[in-house]
Amino acid sequence: MTDLQRAKACVQAHHAALSRATPETAASCLAQHMSPDATWRGMHPFHVQSGPAAVAETFWSPLLTAMRRVQRRQDIFFAGHNHLDEAGSTWVASMGHLLALFDAPFLGIQPTRKIVMLRYAEFSKVEDGQIVEQAMFVDLLHLMAQAGQYPLPGMTAAQLVQPGPMTHDGLLTDAQDAAQSVKTLDVIEDMIQAIDRANASDVPLSPQDELAQDWHDDMLWWGPTGIGATYTIDRYIEQHQRPFRTQLGARTFNGHICRMAEGAYGGFFGWPNLTMECTGPYLGLPPSGQKADMRVVDIYRRDGDKLAENWVFIDILHFLNMQGLDVLAQLKTRAR
């Protein structure tokens, strides 16, 4: 059994333990496979926590109190060695939805007593059979939209419950061809470099020509609620790239914590990836004049020599909160 397969087995056991958790037992279930001092990164308002007890108290116990009969409906699962870490640390990525009955308030979001699908992306660093670091991104705006409580003016792209890969082959429980993993990582690296070149050039390629280097024309970009999902290069430019590049200025790239690939799948996350100023209007909101961080997850599917699908998670609530808009506080006020 390779270290990647052992890491996958650890995360699978972690997920199985959580599937049996209650609000009262969440901490002990987490402690089965997380180290006592594991670093956990969650989106606003959860932020950074240390150890299973704090993670349970901050995130899992409140979630399991509000959401009954939770099912993890996983669409993508892969492992890899962190390309950014000289030691080549081992990470496992999991992405999909947490399906549940929304039966009690959660963060001021009022329950529907109906099915909800909470989008999630999770990166887990595994050492010596334990999870020592984890990032858990959940799309809270997506939950608000399903509950009929979406708080922002509008979206440039489509809002929907997002599917997994078109090819239905995203659960890489078996070991993958190392050469294919390298190929996927190379394409992701080329795509990142193309963005860097476009940002640095006085005469950049057209957006269509830039994207065509690394993306299929029928690309699917599954973006976070607040932006939405887009299909084809042209609609991606219209509905995400152009607003992002023209309405957000003074961008600083802060780097990634993990970047990896296995088989035809790969991805990364940062904390934060970007710092920028809303010169707006962006997300339907006026310019703020404030610098704000974007914590982002990107997960990709490669098809041949180019990227075909991209699932994106952005901590938009944190980005807005840094500009003085506390969406969760507004929800709680309205619920009184």
Secondary structure, DSSP 4 states (H G I P E B T S, - for coil): --HHHHHHHHHHHHHHHHHT--TTTHHHHHHTTEEEEEEEEETTTTEEEESHHHHIIIIIHHHHHHEEEEEEEEEEEEEEE-TT-TT--EEEEEEEEEEEEE-S-BTTBPP-SSEEEEEEEEEEEEETTEEEEEEEEE-HHHHHHHTT---SS--SSB--PPP--TTS--B--S---HHHHHHHHHHHHHHHHHHHHHHH-SSPPPHHHHHHTTEEEEEEEEPPTTT-EEESHHHHIIIIIHHHHHHEEEEEE---SEEEEETTEEEEE-SSSEEEEE-S-BTTB-----EEEE-EEEEEEEETTEEEEEEEEE-HHHHHHTTT--HHHHHHHHH-
